[in-house]
Amino acid sequence: MKLSIKEVEQFLEENWTICETTLEEIKADKRKGVKKAFTKWEKKREKQQLLENEFQEMLQYEQQLRMDKVSLIAGIDEVGRGPLAGPVVAAAVILPEKFKLLGLNDSKKITKKNRELFFQKITSEAVSFGIGVVSANEIDQVNIYESTKVAMQRAISELSVVPDHLLIDAMQLPTSIAQTSIIKGDSKSISIAASSIVAKVTRDRYMERLAEQFPHYGFDKHMGYGTEEHLAAIDQYGICDEHRKSFAPIRERCFTNTLF
């Protein structure tokens, strides 16, 4: 019995893997609705395969370490180096060996909605994760580079287990734990990508709460970065304690009229 177009659509929607015989039958079907459904399915399958390939490529560092009998691998990344306000936040994430999340990548390449979904999966399935925060005042006392290292070390210290190896996004840390620094690591390692997501979502939530306290700055829109809107608000209202006074755009402004 020949399937209706709707039945073919449903079949394709529910199946990624189809035997060659059935596939040939669908491809040979001359009905426009079936051809349209097959084209849609084929594009989705190609996209799925690309995500699979990307995920496998991003497993290379972890797989090599596991071949060397290293099991507890912590990815380390930070967000918030560039903003004029708010903390720098780092995350350390140890993923289980069988962890899989297609689409996992640098947090900047992922939509806010997907970051939230990924955050939930990562934090619920991780062997352990830790978060390190360095405030704007602390950043002013040292500098952003050193503050980033401190945030990462704090994140590591929050892990419930001591990792055997660290995969770090473009940094070297003063620690006895073996480490590998990877340039653009958040797009080359799933462990670093996972930590990028956790750090990004954590910091964004902080800035959104801060926006409720100081609504005139629009922290929930620009997350503390030096946008025109943010700079205009600083000129109008002065600065608050969450602003980094050592950063040039703040330092160069007269903040004798600081309001908070």
C-alpha positions in Angstrom: 0.0 0.0 0.0 1.4 3.4 -1.0 1.9 5.9 1.8 0.1 9.2 1.6 2.3 12.4 1.3 1.6 13.2 5.0 2.6 9.7 6.0 5.9 10.0 4.0 6.5 13.4 5.7 6.0 11.9 9.2 8.2 8.9 8.3 11.0 11.2 7.2 10.5 13.4 10.3 10.9 10.5 12.6 13.8 8.7 10.9 17.4 9.9 10.3 18.6 6.4 9.2 16.6 4.8 6.3 17.4 1.6 4.5 18.6 1.9 0.9 15.6 0.2 -0.5 13.1 2.5 1.2 15.2 5.5 0.4 15.2 4.7 -3.3 11.4 4.3 -3.3 11.0 7.7 -1.7 13.4 9.3 -4.2 11.5 7.7 -7.1 8.2 9.0 -5.9 7.0 11.7 -8.5 4.6 13.5 -6.2 5.7 17.1 -5.5 4.8 16.8 -1.8 7.1 13.8 -1.4 9.9 15.4 -3.3 9.6 18.5 -1.1 9.6 16.4 2.0 12.6 14.4 0.9 14.6 17.6 0.0 13.9 19.0 3.5 14.9 15.7 5.1 18.1 15.5 3.1 19.1 19.1 4.1 18.4 18.3 7.8 20.5 15.1 7.5 23.4 17.0 6.0 23.3 19.6 8.7 23.1 16.8 11.3 26.2 15.1 9.7 28.1 18.4 9.8 27.3 18.8 13.5 28.4 15.2 14.1 31.7 15.8 12.2 32.3 19.0 14.1 31.8 17.4 17.4 34.2 14.6 16.6 36.8 17.1 15.6 36.4 18.9 18.9 37.0 15.6 20.7 40.6 15.3 19.5 42.3 16.7 22.5 40.2 14.7 25.0 40.6 11.5 23.0 44.4 11.9 22.9 44.6 12.5 26.6 42.3 9.4 27.3 44.6 7.3 25.1 47.4 8.4 27.5 45.3 7.2 30.5 44.1 10.6 31.6 40.5 10.5 32.7 39.6 13.7 34.6 40.0 16.5 32.0 38.9 20.0 32.9 38.1 22.6 30.3 38.8 26.2 31.4 37.5 29.4 29.8 36.5 32.9 30.8 34.2 35.6 29.7 34.2 39.3 30.4 37.7 40.6 29.7 36.6 43.4 27.5 33.6 45.0 29.2 33.7 48.3 31.1 31.6 47.0 33.9 31.0 43.8 35.8 33.2 40.9 36.8 35.3 38.6 34.7 33.9 35.1 35.1 35.7 31.8 34.5 34.4 28.2 34.5 36.1 24.8 34.9 34.1 21.8 33.6 34.9 18.1 33.7 32.7 16.2 31.3 32.1 12.5 31.4 33.8 10.4 28.7 30.5 9.6 26.9 29.2 13.2 26.9 27.6 14.3 23.7 26.0 17.6 22.7 25.8 18.4 19.0 26.2 22.1 18.3 28.5 22.6 21.3 30.9 25.4 20.4 32.3 28.8 21.4 29.5 30.5 23.4 29.6 33.5 21.2 28.5 31.4 18.2 25.4 30.1 20.0 22.1 31.8 20.5 21.1 32.9 24.0 18.2 30.3 24.0 20.6 27.5 23.1 23.2 28.6 25.6 20.6 28.3 28.3 19.6 24.8 27.1 23.3 23.8 26.8 24.1 25.2 30.3 21.4 22.9 31.8 22.7 19.8 30.0 26.4 20.6 30.8 25.9 21.4 34.5 23.5 18.4 35.0 25.8 15.8 33.4 29.2 17.1 34.2 31.4 15.1 36.6 32.0 18.5 38.2 32.0 22.2 37.4 33.4 25.2 39.2 32.9 29.0 38.7 35.4 31.7 39.5 34.5 35.4 39.7 36.8 38.4 40.0 35.0 41.7 40.7 35.5 45.0 38.9 37.2 46.4 42.1 39.6 43.5 42.1 40.3 44.0 38.4 41.2 47.7 39.1 43.6 46.6 41.8 45.6 44.3 39.5 44.8 44.2 35.8 42.5 42.2 33.5 45.1 39.7 32.5 46.1 38.7 36.0 42.4 38.8 37.1 41.6 36.3 34.3 44.1 33.9 35.7 42.8 34.4 39.2 39.2 33.7 38.0 40.4 30.5 36.3 42.2 29.3 39.4 39.2 30.0 41.6 37.0 28.0 39.2 39.4 25.1 39.4 39.4 25.3 43.2 35.6 25.0 43.1 35.7 21.6 41.4 34.7 18.7 43.6 37.5 16.5 42.3 41.1 17.4 41.3 41.5 17.2 37.5 44.4 15.2 36.0 44.8 17.7 33.1 43.6 21.2 32.2 42.6 22.3 28.7 42.8 26.1 28.8 41.7 28.7 26.3 44.9 30.6 25.4 46.3 30.9 28.9 49.0 29.3 31.1 48.2 29.0 34.8 50.7 28.8 37.7 49.6 25.3 38.9 51.1 21.9 39.3 48.3 20.3 37.3 49.4 19.3 33.8 47.9 21.7 31.3 47.5 22.4 27.6 46.9 25.9 26.3 44.9 26.0 23.1 44.5 29.1 21.0 40.8 29.5 20.2 40.2 26.5 22.3 36.5 27.2 22.8 36.0 26.1 19.1 38.6 23.3 19.2 37.8 21.4 22.4 34.4 20.3 23.8 35.6 20.7 27.4 36.7 24.3 26.8 33.5 25.0 24.8 31.4 23.6 27.7 33.3 25.9 30.1 32.7 28.8 27.8 29.0 28.2 27.9 28.9 27.9 31.7 31.0 31.1 32.2 28.9 33.1 29.6 25.5 32.1 31.0 26.7 32.8 34.6 28.0 36.2 33.8 25.0 37.2 31.6 22.7 36.3 34.5 24.8 38.4 36.8 24.6 41.4 34.5 20.8 40.9 34.0 20.4 41.1 37.8 22.6 44.2 37.8 20.4 45.8 35.3 17.5 45.6 37.7 19.6 47.5 40.3 20.9 50.1 37.8 18.3 50.2 35.0 19.6 53.3 33.4 22.8 51.6 32.2 21.1 48.9 30.1 23.5 46.2 31.4 21.1 43.5 30.3 21.5 44.6 26.7 25.2 45.1 26.3 26.5 43.1 29.3 28.8 45.9 30.3 30.6 46.4 27.0 31.4 49.9 25.8 28.5 50.4 23.4 27.3 53.9 22.5 24.3 53.4 24.7 26.5 52.5 27.7 28.9 55.3 27.2 26.0 57.8 26.9 24.6 56.5 30.1 27.9 56.9 31.9 28.2 60.5 30.6 24.7 61.2 31.9 24.6 59.3 35.2 28.3 58.9 36.1 29.6 55.4 37.1 28.7 52.8 39.7 30.8 50.4 41.7 30.5 47.8 39.0 32.4 50.0 36.5 36.1 49.2 35.9 37.8 52.5 36.8 41.2 51.4 35.4 39.7 50.9 31.9 40.5 53.8 29.6 36.9 54.9 28.6 36.1 55.1 32.3 39.4 56.5 33.4 39.4 59.2 30.8 36.0 60.5 32.0 35.7 62.7 35.0 34.1 60.5 37.6 34.0 63.1 40.4 30.2 63.0 39.8 30.0 59.3 40.6 26.5 58.7 41.8 26.8 55.2 43.4 
